[in-house]
């Protein structure tokens, strides 16, 4: 069983172990734009990175341009490519807020100038969620660079430039940085030269770099600790690959993914779960993998505990919680599977959605939460039966695509314009 440590720290995308799970029994289950809102802070610009938390501090990234630009459309649609670079000056910022009050403690502009890449209409130049170890905050802006800031003061400690490269249809970047025991891992999958980098988190010194036989992907790498081995699992369209953390040596690979890789892996019941589910593909797999693999494990009944060829989600990452796998699909369908066997417990039950879902679900205190792009959050009962408990509407005129953060008894929801702190009064 995956152990979730109760803490107010939510240091990366999807929190501790990238699990999206909290053991708190005090997180709110009911809220609105006025009910159980501890504070609301307006955020500048447009970015879809998630907030992260360390102790009493919240960190977010925000990229600001002089004009508003074209607003993204809600819902799942094809296209959205932007092949012409903006020429106006953008401000790439990291902001630190008080968890208690929502007031800004510091704001640091790490770069000011025209963007170096284009992005999809529903993407942003601040899509990557930062990560922190409590001493430093690491903010990645794809095609521009990674910046390490002092967590208390916002002072820039080091930075590393990343060369801009072409992405599929000019959709830009989104994979967040991953941090483990003093090493910072950066995935740079693109259509020119894909690579995986490891940096010394304290100094920014390169530790190793490996080229990848991949094209553009948007999935965040995952650190998998299983028994005596710790490895870095990186999804891709051509293959899921696992690497040794010390040297970047390839440990194993698995072919058979959909043509776009977005969901982050997760672990539970001693298994690793990886998925991809581009809606235009027939193959949209969800795999359960046993630890200790080596070489090409494609089709291996020994290493692959179970698989489902059509269970993978497109944008939201799956969720492991209390022995079950929960999958939220972009168009508002929701499924649950037994984590050990892959047996469907219920399949594609419909949520009463509006525009669809991009943010990943989260869980706490026997409940599953699903936040739609319209700012409507559906609270479900965890278990082998589909049961909708509560519907919470945050806003009528805002947009939600970032995955929330959970910190003690507080829920942090980022919209296009604001950051909300939801807390029981």
C-alpha positions, -999 to 999 in steps of 0.1 A, spaced: 0 0 0 13 35 -9 21 54 22 10 91 21 27 112 48 5 138 63 21 172 58 14 208 48 40 204 21 27 200 -14 61 204 -31 54 194 -68 28 186 -93 2 164 -76 20 167 -43 41 141 -23 49 111 -45 30 128 -73 0 109 -59 -27 136 -57 -37 122 -23 -39 137 12 -46 120 45 -62 151 60 -97 147 73 -103 184 74 -103 194 38 -135 210 27 -161 191 7 -185 221 1 -177 255 -13 -188 282 -37 -174 316 -48 -184 329 -14 -188 299 9 -156 285 27 -133 308 8 -104 318 31 -89 342 6 -88 349 -31 -57 365 -48 -57 378 -83 -29 364 -104 -13 383 -133 -10 370 -168 -20 336 -180 -4 304 -168 -17 269 -161 10 257 -137 -3 243 -104 4 260 -71 29 242 -47 32 246 -10 60 244 16 50 251 52 33 285 52 43 296 17 26 291 -17 46 293 -49 32 299 -84 45 309 -118 29 335 -140 38 348 -174 25 383 -183 22 400 -217 12 436 -224 -20 427 -241 -46 401 -233 -40 380 -264 -65 354 -277 -84 337 -250 -85 299 -249 -117 280 -256 -130 256 -231 -136 220 -240 -118 194 -261 -112 204 -297 -86 198 -324 -62 224 -337 -51 253 -316 -16 255 -331 1 289 -332 31 288 -356 41 325 -354 61 337 -325 48 367 -305 70 397 -308 59 416 -277 77 415 -244 66 389 -219 75 388 -182 82 354 -167 76 355 -130 77 334 -98 54 345 -70 55 336 -33 22 340 -13 13 335 23 -7 304 28 -26 321 57 -35 353 40 -29 350 3 -7 382 3 24 383 -19 56 379 1 78 383 -29 77 383 -67 107 376 -90 109 383 -127 134 357 -140 132 368 -177 117 397 -196 115 395 -234 98 379 -264 90 342 -260 113 318 -278 86 292 -287 50 291 -297 22 275 -277 -11 258 -283 -42 281 -277 -50 261 -245 -14 259 -234 6 288 -218 41 299 -214 38 290 -177 25 255 -180 52 237 -160 45 234 -123 75 245 -102 91 222 -75 107 230 -41 127 213 -14 120 240 11 153 258 5 150 265 -32 122 268 -57 129 255 -92 108 271 -120 110 257 -155 99 276 -186 102 254 -216 124 266 -244 138 293 -221 154 278 -190 152 266 -155 157 291 -126 166 282 -89 154 308 -64 159 311 -27 126 300 -12 125 326 15 137 357 -3 132 350 -40 168 357 -48 180 340 -80 207 314 -71 214 299 -105 199 294 -138 204 272 -169 194 282 -204 175 257 -225 176 259 -262 142 264 -279 132 236 -302 102 229 -324 73 211 -309 45 193 -326 24 219 -345 40 246 -323 21 234 -292 49 242 -268 60 226 -236 43 214 -204 64 187 -186 72 198 -151 106 194 -134 111 165 -110 132 166 -78 147 138 -58 175 138 -32 194 168 -46 189 160 -83 167 180 -106 154 161 -137 142 180 -168 124 164 -197 128 181 -231 108 160 -256 104 179 -289 104 173 -327 141 182 -332 162 166 -304 146 150 -274 166 147 -242 165 140 -205 187 160 -182 198 157 -146 212 187 -127 227 192 -93 198 210 -75 221 231 -53 244 244 -80 227 237 -114 258 217 -125 249 191 -152 252 156 -139 242 136 -170 222 140 -202 207 113 -225 191 117 -259 157 101 -264 143 85 -295 111 105 -291 92 134 -304 70 160 -285 55 148 -252 40 166 -223 41 140 -194 60 148 -162 87 122 -152 80 101 -121 104 89 -94 95 53 -86 108 38 -54 102 1 -53 121 -20 -28 158 -13 -30 156 4 -64 147 39 -73 142 48 -109 129 77 -131 100 66 -153 94 88 -184 63 83 -206 66 88 -243 46 81 -275 71 56 -289 78 40 -255 77 44 -217 112 43 -205 128 39 -171 162 54 -162 188 50 -135 189 82 -114 227 83 -110 239 80 -146 208 80 -168 213 44 -179 182 29 -196 167 2 -173 136 -9 -193 112 2 -220 76 -5 -229 61 1 -264 24 5 -271 13 40 -261 -11 64 -278 3 91 -301 2 119 -274 16 113 -239 4 136 -211 -6 117 -179 19 114 -151 26 78 -138 17 68 -103 22 38 -79 2 17 -55 -1 -19 -42 35 -25 -53 28 -17 -89 35 12 -113 7 25 -134 13 43 -167 -11 55 -193 -18 76 -223 -51 82 -241 -52 105 -270 -89 106 -280 -82 102 -317 -64 68 -312 -78 33 -310 -50 24 -285 -54 43 -253 -37 20 -228 -34 17 -190 -6 -6 -178 2 -20 -144 39 -29 -141 58 -50 -115 91 -37 -101 125 -50 -111 120 -49 -149 149 -48 -174 152 -46 -212 122 -44 -235 91 -55 -215 66 -51 -243 41 -79 -240 58 -95 -210 33 -113 -189 59 -116 -162 65 -79 -157 31 -65 -169 6 -74 -141 -24 -63 -163 -33 -39 -190 -64 -23 -205 -61 -11 -242 -88 16 -239 -87 27 -203 -61 55 -205 -71 92 -201 -60 120 -224 -52 150 -202 -60 142 -166 -36 118 -148 -52 87 -132 -55 84 -95 -46 55 -71 -65 56 -39 -71 28 -13 -66 -1 -37 -84 13 -67 -75 32 -99 -97 61 -108 -97 75 -143 -112 108 -153 -117 113 -190 -117 147 -207 -154 145 -218 -167 139 -183 -167 101 -180 -153 84 -149 -141 48 -143 -128 28 -115 -106 -4 -116 -92 -28 -90 -55 -19 -88 -42 -54 -83 -62 -71 -111 -74 -43 -134 -110 -56 -131 -135 -28 -139 -156 -18 -109 -176 6 -129 -169 20 -164 -175 54 -179 -201 68 -156 -210 103 -167 -205 135 -147 -230 163 -154 -203 184 -170 -202 216 -191 -169 221 -210 -149 191 -199 -118 183 -178 -81 190 -180 -69 190 -143 -62 157 -126 -85 143 -99 -74 142 -62 -85 122 -31 -88 126 6 -109 113 35 -127 86 14 -137 110 -14 -126 117 -50 -126 152 -64 -129 162 -101 -126 198 -112 -140 208 -146 -128 236 -168 -159 256 -158 -148 257 -122 -173 230 -111 -160 204 -87 -177 170 -84 -172 151 -51 -175 114 -54 -175 86 -28 -145 64 -31 -153 28 -35 -165 2 -60 -198 20 -68 -202 53 -85 -219 78 -62 -219 116 -66 -220 133 -32 -216 170 -38 -213 195 -66 -194 228 -60 -194 257 -84 -166 281 -79 -172 307 -106 -193 313 -137 -169 333 -158 -134 319 -150 -116 288 -163 -99 260 -145 -72 238 -160 -45 236 -133 -45 207 -109 -52 220 -73 -28 217 -43 -38 203 -9 -21 217 22 -33 206 56 -69 218 58 -66 241 28 -74 235 -9 -57 258 -34 -75 261 -67 -60 282 -95 -82 296 -122 -73 317 -152 -74 349 -131 -71 340 -95 -58 316 -68 -85 306 -43 -78 291 -8 -108 270 2 -111 261 39 -139 251 62 -150 280 84 
